[in-house]
Amino acid sequence: MTKNVGNIDRAIRIIVGVVIVGLGFFYESWWGIIGIIPIITGSIGWCPAYIPFKINTNK
């Protein structure tokens, strides 16, 4: 599994994920669980959705 998510992309994913989880807690909604996906993909540096489109933001 080679990394296909660059540093800026990783930071944005983690920040957006934390915001989504935070909003889920604030509004007491289970939709905040979706924020875990960008946190995980940002943390490991690999996004399975990039594979079919051959996107690689890692330099």
PQR file of N, CA, C, O and H, with PARSE charges and radii, in Angstrom:
ATOM      1  N   MET A   1       0.850  -1.165   0.000 -0.4000 1.5000
ATOM      2  CA  MET A   1       0.000   0.000   0.000 -0.0000 2.0000
ATOM      3  C   MET A   1       0.900   1.234   0.000  0.5500 1.7000
ATOM      4  O   MET A   1       1.471   1.592   1.031 -0.5500 1.4000
ATOM      5  N   THR A   2       1.024   1.872  -1.142 -0.4000 1.5000
ATOM      6  CA  THR A   2       1.830   3.079  -1.236 -0.0000 2.0000
ATOM      7  C   THR A   2       0.976   4.291  -0.896  0.5500 1.7000
ATOM      8  O   THR A   2      -0.226   4.316  -1.162 -0.5500 1.4000
ATOM      9  H   THR A   2       0.560   1.582  -1.979  0.4000 1.0000
ATOM     10  N   LYS A   3       1.600   5.274  -0.318 -0.4000 1.5000
ATOM     11  CA  LYS A   3       0.885   6.478   0.078 -0.0000 2.0000
ATOM     12  C   LYS A   3       0.511   7.283  -1.162  0.5500 1.7000
ATOM     13  O   LYS A   3       1.330   7.482  -2.059 -0.5500 1.4000
ATOM     14  H   LYS A   3       2.577   5.254  -0.102  0.4000 1.0000
ATOM     15  N   ASN A   4      -0.727   7.739  -1.198 -0.4000 1.5000
ATOM     16  CA  ASN A   4      -1.177   8.543  -2.323 -0.0000 2.0000
ATOM     17  C   ASN A   4      -1.808   9.856  -1.867  0.5500 1.7000
ATOM     18  O   ASN A   4      -2.476  10.530  -2.652 -0.5500 1.4000
ATOM     19  H   ASN A   4      -1.393   7.578  -0.470  0.4000 1.0000
ATOM     20  N   VAL A   5      -1.599  10.222  -0.601 -0.4000 1.5000
ATOM     21  CA  VAL A   5      -2.139  11.460  -0.053 -0.0000 2.0000
ATOM     22  C   VAL A   5      -0.971  12.302   0.437  0.5500 1.7000
ATOM     23  O   VAL A   5      -0.197  11.859   1.285 -0.5500 1.4000
ATOM     24  H   VAL A   5      -1.056   9.674   0.036  0.4000 1.0000
ATOM     25  N   GLY A   6      -0.839  13.523  -0.095 -0.4000 1.5000
ATOM     26  CA  GLY A   6       0.257  14.414   0.268 -0.0000 2.0000
ATOM     27  C   GLY A   6       0.047  15.067   1.625  0.5500 1.7000
ATOM     28  O   GLY A   6      -0.997  14.899   2.256 -0.5500 1.4000
ATOM     29  H   GLY A   6      -1.468  13.883  -0.785  0.4000 1.0000
ATOM     30  N   ASN A   7       1.059  15.819   2.065 -0.4000 1.5000
ATOM     31  CA  ASN A   7       1.040  16.421   3.400 -0.0000 2.0000
ATOM     32  C   ASN A   7      -0.069  17.452   3.573  0.5500 1.7000
ATOM     33  O   ASN A   7      -0.749  17.457   4.600 -0.5500 1.4000
ATOM     34  H   ASN A   7       1.906  15.956   1.553  0.4000 1.0000
ATOM     35  N   ILE A   8      -0.262  18.320   2.592 -0.4000 1.5000
ATOM     36  CA  ILE A   8      -1.322  19.334   2.704 -0.0000 2.0000
ATOM     37  C   ILE A   8      -2.685  18.662   2.690  0.5500 1.7000
ATOM     38  O   ILE A   8      -3.570  19.030   3.463 -0.5500 1.4000
ATOM     39  H   ILE A   8       0.291  18.316   1.759  0.4000 1.0000
ATOM     40  N   ASP A   9      -2.853  17.687   1.822 -0.4000 1.5000
ATOM     41  CA  ASP A   9      -4.102  16.931   1.736 -0.0000 2.0000
ATOM     42  C   ASP A   9      -4.377  16.206   3.054  0.5500 1.7000
ATOM     43  O   ASP A   9      -5.519  16.150   3.509 -0.5500 1.4000
ATOM     44  H   ASP A   9      -2.134  17.389   1.195  0.4000 1.0000
ATOM     45  N   ARG A  10      -3.340  15.658   3.658 -0.4000 1.5000
ATOM     46  CA  ARG A  10      -3.488  14.946   4.937 -0.0000 2.0000
ATOM     47  C   ARG A  10      -3.946  15.899   6.024  0.5500 1.7000
ATOM     48  O   ARG A  10      -4.853  15.578   6.792 -0.5500 1.4000
ATOM     49  H   ARG A  10      -2.412  15.704   3.289  0.4000 1.0000
ATOM     50  N   ALA A  11      -3.323  17.071   6.096 -0.4000 1.5000
ATOM     51  CA  ALA A  11      -3.688  18.048   7.128 -0.0000 2.0000
ATOM     52  C   ALA A  11      -5.131  18.509   6.964  0.5500 1.7000
ATOM     53  O   ALA A  11      -5.869  18.621   7.943 -0.5500 1.4000
ATOM     54  H   ALA A  11      -2.586  17.331   5.473  0.4000 1.0000
ATOM     55  N   ILE A  12      -5.528  18.775   5.728 -0.4000 1.5000
ATOM     56  CA  ILE A  12      -6.900  19.211   5.465 -0.0000 2.0000
ATOM     57  C   ILE A  12      -7.889  18.114   5.846  0.5500 1.7000
ATOM     58  O   ILE A  12      -8.926  18.397   6.446 -0.5500 1.4000
ATOM     59  H   ILE A  12      -4.928  18.685   4.933  0.4000 1.0000
ATOM     60  N   ARG A  13      -7.581  16.879   5.506 -0.4000 1.5000
ATOM     61  CA  ARG A  13      -8.468  15.760   5.845 -0.0000 2.0000
ATOM     62  C   ARG A  13      -8.634  15.618   7.353  0.5500 1.7000
ATOM     63  O   ARG A  13      -9.746  15.416   7.840 -0.5500 1.4000
ATOM     64  H   ARG A  13      -6.739  16.649   5.019  0.4000 1.0000
ATOM     65  N   ILE A  14      -7.542  15.721   8.088 -0.4000 1.5000
ATOM     66  CA  ILE A  14      -7.622  15.564   9.542 -0.0000 2.0000
ATOM     67  C   ILE A  14      -8.416  16.707  10.163  0.5500 1.7000
ATOM     68  O   ILE A  14      -9.243  16.477  11.046 -0.5500 1.4000
ATOM     69  H   ILE A  14      -6.638  15.885   7.692  0.4000 1.0000
ATOM     70  N   ILE A  15      -8.174  17.932   9.711 -0.4000 1.5000
ATOM     71  CA  ILE A  15      -8.910  19.083  10.248 -0.0000 2.0000
ATOM     72  C   ILE A  15     -10.400  18.964   9.941  0.5500 1.7000
ATOM     73  O   ILE A  15     -11.233  19.167  10.825 -0.5500 1.4000
ATOM     74  H   ILE A  15      -7.503  18.119   8.994  0.4000 1.0000
ATOM     75  N   VAL A  16     -10.741  18.637   8.698 -0.4000 1.5000
ATOM     76  CA  VAL A  16     -12.149  18.488   8.317 -0.0000 2.0000
ATOM     77  C   VAL A  16     -12.798  17.353   9.100  0.5500 1.7000
ATOM     78  O   VAL A  16     -13.942  17.477   9.538 -0.5500 1.4000
ATOM     79  H   VAL A  16     -10.065  18.472   7.980  0.4000 1.0000
ATOM     80  N   GLY A  17     -12.087  16.261   9.276 -0.4000 1.5000
ATOM     81  CA  GLY A  17     -12.620  15.133  10.038 -0.0000 2.0000
ATOM     82  C   GLY A  17     -12.914  15.506  11.481  0.5500 1.7000
ATOM     83  O   GLY A  17     -13.958  15.136  12.019 -0.5500 1.4000
ATOM     84  H   GLY A  17     -11.158  16.160   8.920  0.4000 1.0000
ATOM     85  N   VAL A  18     -12.004  16.232  12.109 -0.4000 1.5000
ATOM     86  CA  VAL A  18     -12.213  16.659  13.497 -0.0000 2.0000
ATOM     87  C   VAL A  18     -13.401  17.612  13.585  0.5500 1.7000
ATOM     88  O   VAL A  18     -14.191  17.532  14.526 -0.5500 1.4000
ATOM     89  H   VAL A  18     -11.156  16.532  11.672  0.4000 1.0000
ATOM     90  N   VAL A  19     -13.533  18.514  12.610 -0.4000 1.5000
ATOM     91  CA  VAL A  19     -14.677  19.438  12.599 -0.0000 2.0000
ATOM     92  C   VAL A  19     -15.990  18.674  12.455  0.5500 1.7000
ATOM     93  O   VAL A  19     -16.961  18.975  13.150 -0.5500 1.4000
ATOM     94  H   VAL A  19     -12.891  18.578  11.846  0.4000 1.0000
ATOM     95  N   ILE A  20     -16.029  17.700  11.570 -0.4000 1.5000
ATOM     96  CA  ILE A  20     -17.255  16.914  11.369 -0.0000 2.0000
ATOM     97  C   ILE A  20     -17.618  16.142  12.637  0.5500 1.7000
ATOM     98  O   ILE A  20     -18.782  16.111  13.036 -0.5500 1.4000
ATOM     99  H   ILE A  20     -15.240  17.455  11.006  0.4000 1.0000
ATOM    100  N   VAL A  21     -16.626  15.523  13.266 -0.4000 1.5000
ATOM    101  CA  VAL A  21     -16.890  14.792  14.509 -0.0000 2.0000
ATOM    102  C   VAL A  21     -17.366  15.761  15.594  0.5500 1.7000
ATOM    103  O   VAL A  21     -18.298  15.459  16.340 -0.5500 1.4000
ATOM    104  H   VAL A  21     -15.680  15.548  12.942  0.4000 1.0000
ATOM    105  N   GLY A  22     -16.724  16.917  15.674 -0.4000 1.5000
ATOM    106  CA  GLY A  22     -17.121  17.924  16.659 -0.0000 2.0000
ATOM    107  C   GLY A  22     -18.543  18.413  16.446  0.5500 1.7000
ATOM    108  O   GLY A  22     -19.300  18.571  17.404 -0.5500 1.4000
ATOM    109  H   GLY A  22     -15.967  17.162  15.068  0.4000 1.0000
ATOM    110  N   LEU A  23     -18.907  18.654  15.198 -0.4000 1.5000
ATOM    111  CA  LEU A  23     -20.279  19.079  14.901 -0.0000 2.0000
ATOM    112  C   LEU A  23     -21.274  17.968  15.223  0.5500 1.7000
ATOM    113  O   LEU A  23     -22.394  18.240  15.656 -0.5500 1.4000
ATOM    114  H   LEU A  23     -18.293  18.526  14.420  0.4000 1.0000
ATOM    115  N   GLY A  24     -20.871  16.737  15.015 -0.4000 1.5000
ATOM    116  CA  GLY A  24     -21.740  15.614  15.364 -0.0000 2.0000
ATOM    117  C   GLY A  24     -22.015  15.573  16.856  0.5500 1.7000
ATOM    118  O   GLY A  24     -23.145  15.327  17.279 -0.5500 1.4000
ATOM    119  H   GLY A  24     -19.962  16.516  14.664  0.4000 1.0000
ATOM    120  N   PHE A  25     -20.973  15.815  17.662 -0.4000 1.5000
ATOM    121  CA  PHE A  25     -21.179  15.867  19.115 -0.0000 2.0000
ATOM    122  C   PHE A  25     -22.011  17.074  19.509  0.5500 1.7000
ATOM    123  O   PHE A  25     -22.901  16.971  20.352 -0.5500 1.4000
ATOM    124  H   PHE A  25     -20.055  16.015  17.319  0.4000 1.0000
ATOM    125  N   PHE A  26     -21.721  18.229  18.896 -0.4000 1.5000
ATOM    126  CA  PHE A  26     -22.426  19.460  19.238 -0.0000 2.0000
ATOM    127  C   PHE A  26     -23.917  19.354  18.954  0.5500 1.7000
ATOM    128  O   PHE A  26     -24.746  19.749  19.775 -0.5500 1.4000
ATOM    129  H   PHE A  26     -20.998  18.313  18.211  0.4000 1.0000
ATOM    130  N   TYR A  27     -24.249  18.818  17.789 -0.4000 1.5000
ATOM    131  CA  TYR A  27     -25.657  18.685  17.408 -0.0000 2.0000
ATOM    132  C   TYR A  27     -26.261  17.352  17.841  0.5500 1.7000
ATOM    133  O   TYR A  27     -27.412  17.052  17.523 -0.5500 1.4000
ATOM    134  H   TYR A  27     -23.577  18.498  17.122  0.4000 1.0000
ATOM    135  N   GLU A  28     -25.488  16.566  18.559 -0.4000 1.5000
ATOM    136  CA  GLU A  28     -25.932  15.265  19.053 -0.0000 2.0000
ATOM    137  C   GLU A  28     -26.490  14.400  17.926  0.5500 1.7000
ATOM    138  O   GLU A  28     -27.590  13.855  18.020 -0.5500 1.4000
ATOM    139  H   GLU A  28     -24.553  16.809  18.818  0.4000 1.0000
ATOM    140  N   SER A  29     -25.700  14.290  16.859 -0.4000 1.5000
ATOM    141  CA  SER A  29     -26.108  13.540  15.672 -0.0000 2.0000
ATOM    142  C   SER A  29     -25.098  12.424  15.406  0.5500 1.7000
ATOM    143  O   SER A  29     -23.895  12.594  15.604 -0.5500 1.4000
ATOM    144  H   SER A  29     -24.807  14.732  16.783  0.4000 1.0000
ATOM    145  N   TRP A  30     -25.604  11.300  14.961 -0.4000 1.5000
ATOM    146  CA  TRP A  30     -24.724  10.195  14.634 -0.0000 2.0000
ATOM    147  C   TRP A  30     -23.967  10.451  13.331  0.5500 1.7000
ATOM    148  O   TRP A  30     -23.043   9.703  13.015 -0.5500 1.4000
ATOM    149  H   TRP A  30     -26.581  11.162  14.800  0.4000 1.0000
ATOM    150  N   TRP A  31     -24.324  11.472  12.573 -0.4000 1.5000
ATOM    151  CA  TRP A  31     -23.631  11.799  11.337 -0.0000 2.0000
ATOM    152  C   TRP A  31     -22.179  12.198  11.587  0.5500 1.7000
ATOM    153  O   TRP A  31     -21.365  12.183  10.663 -0.5500 1.4000
ATOM    154  H   TRP A  31     -25.075  12.080  12.830  0.4000 1.0000
ATOM    155  N   GLY A  32     -21.854  12.548  12.807 -0.4000 1.5000
ATOM    156  CA  GLY A  32     -20.480  12.889  13.139 -0.0000 2.0000
ATOM    157  C   GLY A  32     -19.521  11.730  12.987  0.5500 1.7000
ATOM    158  O   GLY A  32     -18.312  11.931  12.873 -0.5500 1.4000
ATOM    159  H   GLY A  32     -22.515  12.561  13.558  0.4000 1.0000
ATOM    160  N   ILE A  33     -20.050  10.518  12.984 -0.4000 1.5000
ATOM    161  CA  ILE A  33     -19.204   9.334  12.811 -0.0000 2.0000
ATOM    162  C   ILE A  33     -18.520   9.346  11.451  0.5500 1.7000
ATOM    163  O   ILE A  33     -17.436   8.784  11.301 -0.5500 1.4000
ATOM    164  H   ILE A  33     -21.032  10.355  13.077  0.4000 1.0000
ATOM    165  N   ILE A  34     -19.135   9.976  10.465 -0.4000 1.5000
ATOM    166  CA  ILE A  34     -18.555  10.045   9.120 -0.0000 2.0000
ATOM    167  C   ILE A  34     -17.209  10.761   9.150  0.5500 1.7000
ATOM    168  O   ILE A  34     -16.364  10.519   8.289 -0.5500 1.4000
ATOM    169  H   ILE A  34     -20.016  10.433  10.587  0.4000 1.0000
ATOM    170  N   GLY A  35     -17.001  11.631  10.120 -0.4000 1.5000
ATOM    171  CA  GLY A  35     -15.737  12.346  10.239 -0.0000 2.0000
ATOM    172  C   GLY A  35     -14.551  11.447  10.514  0.5500 1.7000
ATOM    173  O   GLY A  35     -13.405  11.863  10.346 -0.5500 1.4000
ATOM    174  H   GLY A  35     -17.687  11.828  10.819  0.4000 1.0000
ATOM    175  N   ILE A  36     -14.810  10.228  10.931 -0.4000 1.5000
ATOM    176  CA  ILE A  36     -13.721   9.289  11.207 -0.0000 2.0000
ATOM    177  C   ILE A  36     -13.010   8.892   9.910  0.5500 1.7000
ATOM    178  O   ILE A  36     -11.810   8.621   9.923 -0.5500 1.4000
ATOM    179  H   ILE A  36     -15.742   9.890  11.068  0.4000 1.0000
ATOM    180  N   ILE A  37     -13.731   8.856   8.810 -0.4000 1.5000
ATOM    181  CA  ILE A  37     -13.139   8.434   7.526 -0.0000 2.0000
ATOM    182  C   ILE A  37     -12.011   9.373   7.088  0.5500 1.7000
ATOM    183  O   ILE A  37     -10.917   8.890   6.797 -0.5500 1.4000
ATOM    184  H   ILE A  37     -14.706   9.076   8.800  0.4000 1.0000
ATOM    185  N   PRO A  38     -12.230  10.703   7.029 -0.5600 1.5000
ATOM    186  CA  PRO A  38     -11.098  11.546   6.631  0.2800 2.0000
ATOM    187  C   PRO A  38      -9.967  11.553   7.662  0.5500 1.7000
ATOM    188  O   PRO A  38      -8.806  11.742   7.298 -0.5500 1.4000
ATOM    189  N   ILE A  39     -10.286  11.352   8.926 -0.4000 1.5000
ATOM    190  CA  ILE A  39      -9.229  11.276   9.941 -0.0000 2.0000
ATOM    191  C   ILE A  39      -8.345  10.060   9.691  0.5500 1.7000
ATOM    192  O   ILE A  39      -7.119  10.152   9.761 -0.5500 1.4000
ATOM    193  H   ILE A  39     -11.229  11.198   9.222  0.4000 1.0000
ATOM    194  N   ILE A  40      -8.966   8.927   9.402 -0.4000 1.5000
ATOM    195  CA  ILE A  40      -8.187   7.704   9.149 -0.0000 2.0000
ATOM    196  C   ILE A  40      -7.370   7.827   7.865  0.5500 1.7000
ATOM    197  O   ILE A  40      -6.180   7.511   7.858 -0.5500 1.4000
ATOM    198  H   ILE A  40      -9.962   8.852   9.345  0.4000 1.0000
ATOM    199  N   THR A  41      -7.996   8.284   6.779 -0.4000 1.5000
ATOM    200  CA  THR A  41      -7.257   8.381   5.517 -0.0000 2.0000
ATOM    201  C   THR A  41      -6.146   9.419   5.609  0.5500 1.7000
ATOM    202  O   THR A  41      -5.093   9.252   4.995 -0.5500 1.4000
ATOM    203  H   THR A  41      -8.963   8.541   6.784  0.4000 1.0000
ATOM    204  N   GLY A  42      -6.366  10.482   6.366 -0.4000 1.5000
ATOM    205  CA  GLY A  42      -5.310  11.465   6.567 -0.0000 2.0000
ATOM    206  C   GLY A  42      -4.192  10.936   7.441  0.5500 1.7000
ATOM    207  O   GLY A  42      -3.025  11.270   7.237 -0.5500 1.4000
ATOM    208  H   GLY A  42      -7.222  10.617   6.865  0.4000 1.0000
ATOM    209  N   SER A  43      -4.542  10.120   8.403 -0.4000 1.5000
ATOM    210  CA  SER A  43      -3.526   9.578   9.319 -0.0000 2.0000
ATOM    211  C   SER A  43      -2.624   8.552   8.645  0.5500 1.7000
ATOM    212  O   SER A  43      -1.414   8.545   8.866 -0.5500 1.4000
ATOM    213  H   SER A  43      -5.490   9.848   8.568  0.4000 1.0000
ATOM    214  N   ILE A  44      -3.210   7.688   7.827 -0.4000 1.5000
ATOM    215  CA  ILE A  44      -2.392   6.650   7.196 -0.0000 2.0000
ATOM    216  C   ILE A  44      -1.805   7.097   5.863  0.5500 1.7000
ATOM    217  O   ILE A  44      -0.888   6.455   5.351 -0.5500 1.4000
ATOM    218  H   ILE A  44      -4.193   7.694   7.647  0.4000 1.0000
ATOM    219  N   GLY A  45      -2.316   8.193   5.288 -0.4000 1.5000
ATOM    220  CA  GLY A  45      -1.758   8.705   4.038 -0.0000 2.0000
ATOM    221  C   GLY A  45      -2.166   7.945   2.802  0.5500 1.7000
ATOM    222  O   GLY A  45      -1.490   8.028   1.776 -0.5500 1.4000
ATOM    223  H   GLY A  45      -3.061   8.715   5.704  0.4000 1.0000
ATOM    224  N   TRP A  46      -3.243   7.216   2.872 -0.4000 1.5000
ATOM    225  CA  TRP A  46      -3.700   6.419   1.737 -0.0000 2.0000
ATOM    226  C   TRP A  46      -5.213   6.525   1.620  0.5500 1.7000
ATOM    227  O   TRP A  46      -5.931   6.357   2.606 -0.5500 1.4000
ATOM    228  H   TRP A  46      -3.792   7.149   3.705  0.4000 1.0000
ATOM    229  N   CYS A  47      -5.693   6.803   0.415 -0.4000 1.5000
ATOM    230  CA  CYS A  47      -7.128   6.932   0.179 -0.0000 2.0000
ATOM    231  C   CYS A  47      -7.547   5.953  -0.914  0.5500 1.7000
ATOM    232  O   CYS A  47      -7.074   6.052  -2.046 -0.5500 1.4000
ATOM    233  H   CYS A  47      -5.110   6.940  -0.386  0.4000 1.0000
ATOM    234  N   PRO A  48      -8.432   5.007  -0.585 -0.5600 1.5000
ATOM    235  CA  PRO A  48      -8.856   4.038  -1.598  0.2800 2.0000
ATOM    236  C   PRO A  48      -9.672   4.672  -2.721  0.5500 1.7000
ATOM    237  O   PRO A  48      -9.729   4.116  -3.817 -0.5500 1.4000
ATOM    238  N   ALA A  49     -10.300   5.814  -2.480 -0.4000 1.5000
ATOM    239  CA  ALA A  49     -11.088   6.472  -3.532 -0.0000 2.0000
ATOM    240  C   ALA A  49     -10.194   7.073  -4.615  0.5500 1.7000
ATOM    241  O   ALA A  49     -10.671   7.340  -5.718 -0.5500 1.4000
ATOM    242  H   ALA A  49     -10.254   6.266  -1.589  0.4000 1.0000
ATOM    243  N   TYR A  50      -8.921   7.288  -4.329 -0.4000 1.5000
ATOM    244  CA  TYR A  50      -7.996   7.845  -5.314 -0.0000 2.0000
ATOM    245  C   TYR A  50      -7.534   6.805  -6.333  0.5500 1.7000
ATOM    246  O   TYR A  50      -7.098   7.171  -7.424 -0.5500 1.4000
ATOM    247  H   TYR A  50      -8.534   7.071  -3.433  0.4000 1.0000
ATOM    248  N   ILE A  51      -7.619   5.538  -6.006 -0.4000 1.5000
ATOM    249  CA  ILE A  51      -7.074   4.478  -6.863 -0.0000 2.0000
ATOM    250  C   ILE A  51      -7.756   4.410  -8.230  0.5500 1.7000
ATOM    251  O   ILE A  51      -7.051   4.403  -9.240 -0.5500 1.4000
ATOM    252  H   ILE A  51      -7.973   5.240  -5.119  0.4000 1.0000
ATOM    253  N   PRO A  52      -9.095   4.359  -8.319 -0.5600 1.5000
ATOM    254  CA  PRO A  52      -9.698   4.244  -9.661  0.2800 2.0000
ATOM    255  C   PRO A  52      -9.452   5.454 -10.547  0.5500 1.7000
ATOM    256  O   PRO A  52      -9.460   5.343 -11.773 -0.5500 1.4000
ATOM    257  N   PHE A  53      -9.231   6.616  -9.926 -0.4000 1.5000
ATOM    258  CA  PHE A  53      -9.020   7.838 -10.702 -0.0000 2.0000
ATOM    259  C   PHE A  53      -7.533   8.149 -10.904  0.5500 1.7000
ATOM    260  O   PHE A  53      -7.175   9.148 -11.528 -0.5500 1.4000
ATOM    261  H   PHE A  53      -9.224   6.706  -8.930  0.4000 1.0000
ATOM    262  N   LYS A  54      -6.669   7.269 -10.359 -0.4000 1.5000
ATOM    263  CA  LYS A  54      -5.213   7.415 -10.466 -0.0000 2.0000
ATOM    264  C   LYS A  54      -4.746   8.794  -9.990  0.5500 1.7000
ATOM    265  O   LYS A  54      -3.921   9.439 -10.637 -0.5500 1.4000
ATOM    266  H   LYS A  54      -6.959   6.458  -9.852  0.4000 1.0000
ATOM    267  N   ILE A  55      -5.284   9.232  -8.857 -0.4000 1.5000
ATOM    268  CA  ILE A  55      -4.894  10.503  -8.258 -0.0000 2.0000
ATOM    269  C   ILE A  55      -3.804  10.220  -7.230  0.5500 1.7000
ATOM    270  O   ILE A  55      -3.888   9.260  -6.463 -0.5500 1.4000
ATOM    271  H   ILE A  55      -5.954   8.708  -8.332  0.4000 1.0000
ATOM    272  N   ASN A  56      -2.789  11.064  -7.227 -0.4000 1.5000
ATOM    273  CA  ASN A  56      -1.725  10.938  -6.243 -0.0000 2.0000
ATOM    274  C   ASN A  56      -1.272  12.346  -5.880  0.5500 1.7000
ATOM    275  O   ASN A  56      -0.654  13.026  -6.699 -0.5500 1.4000
ATOM    276  H   ASN A  56      -2.721  11.843  -7.849  0.4000 1.0000
ATOM    277  N   THR A  57      -1.570  12.791  -4.664 -0.4000 1.5000
ATOM    278  CA  THR A  57      -1.157  14.113  -4.222 -0.0000 2.0000
ATOM    279  C   THR A  57       0.154  14.075  -3.448  0.5500 1.7000
ATOM    280  O   THR A  57       0.650  15.110  -3.004 -0.5500 1.4000
ATOM    281  H   THR A  57      -2.072  12.239  -3.998  0.4000 1.0000
ATOM    282  N   ASN A  58       0.710  12.881  -3.290 -0.4000 1.5000
ATOM    283  CA  ASN A  58       1.985  12.730  -2.604 -0.0000 2.0000
ATOM    284  C   ASN A  58       3.123  12.967  -3.581  0.5500 1.7000
ATOM    285  O   ASN A  58       3.174  12.347  -4.642 -0.5500 1.4000
ATOM    286  H   ASN A  58       0.307  12.040  -3.651  0.4000 1.0000
ATOM    287  N   LYS A  59       4.025  13.852  -3.232 -0.4000 1.5000
ATOM    288  CA  LYS A  59       5.132  14.172  -4.156 -0.0000 2.0000
ATOM    289  C   LYS A  59       6.350  13.356  -3.840  0.5500 1.7000
ATOM    290  O   LYS A  59       7.373  13.490  -4.511 -0.5500 1.4000
ATOM    291  H   LYS A  59       3.984  14.356  -2.369  0.4000 1.0000
TER
END
